């Protein structure tokens, strides 16, 4: 009888284990930031290195404490892939893509959104691992949606330090907030500005040495 109870308890325990739900954690492919012209900048996350021969993600103090791949190498097939968050190009007026990077070796980069190639760079070599520059390419397609990937080809070797990808329209005009719009009355602009201020900012403005907002 005693052994029967032990067996029954063991079976209940095993059944309970099979019902345990283990949540799946989403990969961290970075962040997307939109400015007042509608441009979006994509930065890397902890899981952005998806194919490589070597590399790690670091926090780069020299570039605003953003995360980026460091010591990135292609694999034995001469390829490396970096993954960024998803974007939807449809309906956007973007015409350009910027790739901010530094490299002392030759490397070609194809940018894809989902499975669609949207831009390419024949060579991102600028002769330095620490001196960054903006590489600009024409956007080939706006009919694409999905994760952004940097598909890098180079003989198995270090292939560049990459900081961000930016989609934008160079002719776009900044969208004015109401308090910036000179066509509105002083009262309307002041009311809008005050509505955006924190309590701390409002208190500071009552002093003689108030910091700029």
Secondary structure, 3 states (H helix, E strand, C coil): CHHHHHHHHHHHHHHHHHCCCCCCCCCCCCEEEECCCCCEEEECCCCCEEECCEEEEEEEHHHCCEEEEEEEECCCCCEEEEEEEEEECCCCCCCEEEEEEECCCCCEEEEEECCEEEEEECCCCCCCCCCCEEEEEECCCCCCEEEEEEEEECCCCECCEEEEEEEECCCCCCCCCHHHCCCCCHHHHHHHHHHHCCHHHHHHCCCCCCCCC
